Amino acid sequence: KHQGVHGGARIPLPGLVAAMAMRGVASFGLLLLAPVASYDPDHDFNAEWDGCTSIVVGRRGTVDGSVMTSHSNDCADCDWRMAYVPARDHPEGAMRTVFDGKGGQYPRLVDPERSSTLTAGAGIDKTNITGKIPQARHTFALWESSYSLINEKGLAFGESTCSAHLIGTSILDGGDAMFAIRQLMAVALERCETARCAVQTMGDLGAKHGFYGEDPGKGGAGESVQIVDAKGEAWVFHISGGVPASQASSKWRGQRGALWAAARVPDDHIAVVANNFIIRVVDPEDKDNFMLHPGLFELAQEAGLWDGEGPFDFMKIMAPDIKYFSYNALLPPIPMYTTMRQWWVFRSVAPGLGIQITDDARAYPFSVPVEKKLTHLDMMDLFRTHYEGTQFDMTLGALAGPFQSPNRLEGGRGMMAFPGQFARSPSIPRTSYTQVSQTGGESEPAVWFAPDCSASSVFVPFFARALLPEGAGKYDVAAYGEGSMKEFSFTAGTPPAWWAFDFVANWMDLSYKNMSQMYVYPKVQKLQHEVAARAAAAVASANQGGAGAAALAEEQARLQRHVTDEWWSFAAMLVVRYNDGFFNFGEQAPQKVGPIGYPAFWLEMTGFDRESYFPTWFSRTPAVPQLLDVQERVVAERAADAAVKPLSAAAAVPAPAPALATLAVPMMAAAAAAIFVAGVALGQSLGRRAAEAEAARADYLKLSC
C-alpha cells in the first residue's frame, strides 16, 4: 500500500491519515480563533512596509580612518533611481515645500525643480504637500535615491524604520505632523555639514512641526538614522511621534511634535540597527556623546512611558519589546527578524566577545568594538550574507528547496494559517538597493550604491566631490537614474542596472547553489574589486590634477556604464547556461548539454523511490540527509543540535489572552472536529470528481519527447 514520507522515513498510511486529521483539527481551530477571512493581502502584507538594515562604524574601526554608514533599502516596491540634487541659492524669505514622505513607490516624488529626475510618471503627476518651512539661503548638492544619501560636504546617512510607542499622524491623514523621515533627511543634507547639525536639525524640525512614521501603527512609528561626517564622527539618531498638549500640560508647547535622542558611536565601535531602537541609557550631561530633545524625560513621563525612576533607557522606554510585540496584529512576534542581523554583525567584527544569538534584543549592547579594522569592501560583504556556515545557514533545510536557495517568500495566506519566523538576512529578494557611504579620514567621500539585493549585486561609486559645480553631478542617468519596477522592455535599448541585477537574482533560483558558486558570487567579487581598484586610481589621479571633481564625475559614469553592460552580458550567458532543467554548453564542454536533476540529498529527504509517481509529503525533522555534501552536513548537524536547545537569554513567549470565553474554546474545537469529519467526506467526493476530470483532460495531453 502507498505510504507517506516523514523526513525520509516511511509512515503507514493509516497513521499518516490520523496525523493529518489531528493537524487539520488544530489548524481549523486556529483559523476559527483568527479567521483568515480577516486577512487582506493588500493591507496585512502591504508592500510599502519596509524593514531595512543599517550598519555604522567609527573611524578607528576602519583601515583608512574613515567613518562609514549604510542602508539596505528592503522595500518591495521602492523607486530606486538615483537623483542629482544641485546646490542652490535662495532669496530671503523663500519657503521650502515639505512633501508627503510615506510612499517610496515610483515616482517617489514629483518635484522637477528639485531634480530633473523627479518627474511625473506611471499615472502619478503630483506628490501631496504637508506644509512649508522657511528656506535656507543656500542648500548643498546631494545624491538621493529613495532616501537622501550624501551631500557635497561628505555628510552621509543610513536609515532603518523601527517600532515605537508614540505614533504621529500626518496632516494628510487628519493629524498635525508635517515630517516623515525622508523629508527630515533631505532637509538636513541640504543644510548641514556635520552629524551634530543633522541631528539637531532633524530633531528640532520634528519636534516643532510633528513627525509621523512611514509604516502604520507602532510597528512603523519610529525611525533611526545613522549619520557620519567628514570630521570623523558617527551618530545614531532615533525619533518617534510626540506627545499632544492638553489643558493640564502646556509646557513644551511648540516642541511636542516628536521625541528624539542621538548617541555617538565610539570611534573604535560598530553599531547595527535592524528595525529596532538600540540607544540605551541616555545621559543629558554627557554632551560629547548624547544629544536629545530638551523635554524628553518630562514628556515621556507625561505619556506614561516612564516613572521617572532610575536611568532613562531609550530602547526600553520608547519602544515596545519586540520579543512580545507583533508588527502585524494578525501574526505572532518575530524577534529574530531583528536580533539575527545584529548577531551576524557582532559575530563577524567582534568574534572574541562570543556574543550569542538571542530573541531578546534588549540583551544586546548599543555597539561593540571592532577587532579587525574594516574596509568599505568588508562593509559591503556584511550585507551579502545568508549566514552561510552558521546554524542559521539559509541555503540548507527544506525551505531552501532542492537547489538550496536562501531566498524566502514573505507573507501570503500560508503564513496566516501557519505563522512562524524563518531566518532573515541582510540580503533579501525585496531589497531595492544597498548603499555604503564612506567619508572622513583618508577616504574620498562617496556613496557606494548596489541595485537590488546585495548578495548578487556590485556597488558603484557616486563621489561627493562630483556634486561640486565642476563635476555637475554627472553620472550614467540611463543606467541609474531612469526606469522603474512598473515597466520593463526588451526592445527599448539597454534597460537600467536595477533590472540586470534583479533578473540575475531571480534567475539564480533555477539552480541556486550551482549558479551562485560557479558563476554569480565569483563574478560579484571579481567585478567589485575591479570597480574598487579603478575608483581608487581615479581618486589618486584626481588628487594630482587640477580638475578633480570633473575627473571623478567622468570616471564614475564610466564605471556605472561598465557594470551595467557587464551584468546584462552576464545575464544573457546565464540564460544560455541554465534553462529547461539543464546545464548547457559550459566552458569545459562547449558542445554538450547535461541534466541538472534533483540533488541526491533531496531525493533521500523526500523518500524518493519506485513509487514516487504518487504525490508524497514530508514533515519537519531534525534528521539531516546523509547524502548532503560533507561540509554542509557538518553545518546542518550543528544547526540541528542548536535547534533543540534554548536560545541564550531566551524565555518562553507568553500566550496571548484568549479573545473568547474559556468555555467557547472546547466548543469551537468540537465544532472544528465535526466540520473536519464532514470535510473529509466532502473532500473524498470532490477528490473523485477531480480525478475523473483530470483523467479526461489527460486525453488531450500527448508527450512528444
Secondary structure as UniProt FT lines:
FT   STRAND          4..6
FT   TURN            7..8
FT   STRAND          9..11
FT   HELIX           13..33
FT   HELIX           36..38
FT   TURN            41..45
FT   TURN            47..48
FT   STRAND          53..57
FT   HELIX           59..61
FT   TURN            63..64
FT   STRAND          67..74
FT   TURN            76..77
FT   STRAND          83..85
FT   STRAND          88..89
FT   TURN            92..93
FT   STRAND          95..99
FT   TURN            112..114
FT   TURN            116..117
FT   TURN            122..123
FT   STRAND          129..134
FT   STRAND          138..139
FT   STRAND          142..144
FT   STRAND          148..151
FT   TURN            152..153
FT   STRAND          156..162
FT   HELIX           171..173
FT   HELIX           181..191
FT   HELIX           195..209
FT   HELIX           218..220
FT   STRAND          222..228
FT   TURN            230..231
FT   STRAND          234..241
FT   TURN            247..248
FT   TURN            251..254
FT   STRAND          258..264
FT   TURN            267..268
FT   STRAND          269..273
FT   TURN            284..285
FT   TURN            287..289
FT   STRAND          290..292
FT   TURN            294..295
FT   HELIX           296..302
FT   TURN            303..304
FT   HELIX           314..318
FT   TURN            322..324
FT   TURN            329..330
FT   HELIX           336..349
FT   HELIX           351..353
FT   HELIX           361..363
FT   STRAND          368..369
FT   HELIX           376..382
FT   TURN            388..389
FT   TURN            391..392
FT   TURN            394..395
FT   HELIX           398..400
FT   TURN            401..404
FT   HELIX           413..417
FT   TURN            429..430
FT   STRAND          431..439
FT   TURN            441..442
FT   STRAND          446..451
FT   HELIX           454..456
FT   STRAND          460..463
FT   HELIX           465..467
FT   TURN            469..473
FT   HELIX           477..480
FT   TURN            485..486
FT   HELIX           497..507
FT   HELIX           508..510
FT   HELIX           512..515
FT   HELIX           516..520
FT   HELIX           521..544
FT   HELIX           548..577
FT   STRAND          578..579
FT   TURN            580..581
FT   STRAND          582..586
FT   TURN            587..588
FT   STRAND          589..595
FT   HELIX           600..605
FT   TURN            606..607
FT   TURN            610..613
FT   TURN            626..627
FT   HELIX           630..643
FT   TURN            648..649
FT   TURN            662..663
FT   HELIX           664..698
FT   TURN            699..700
//
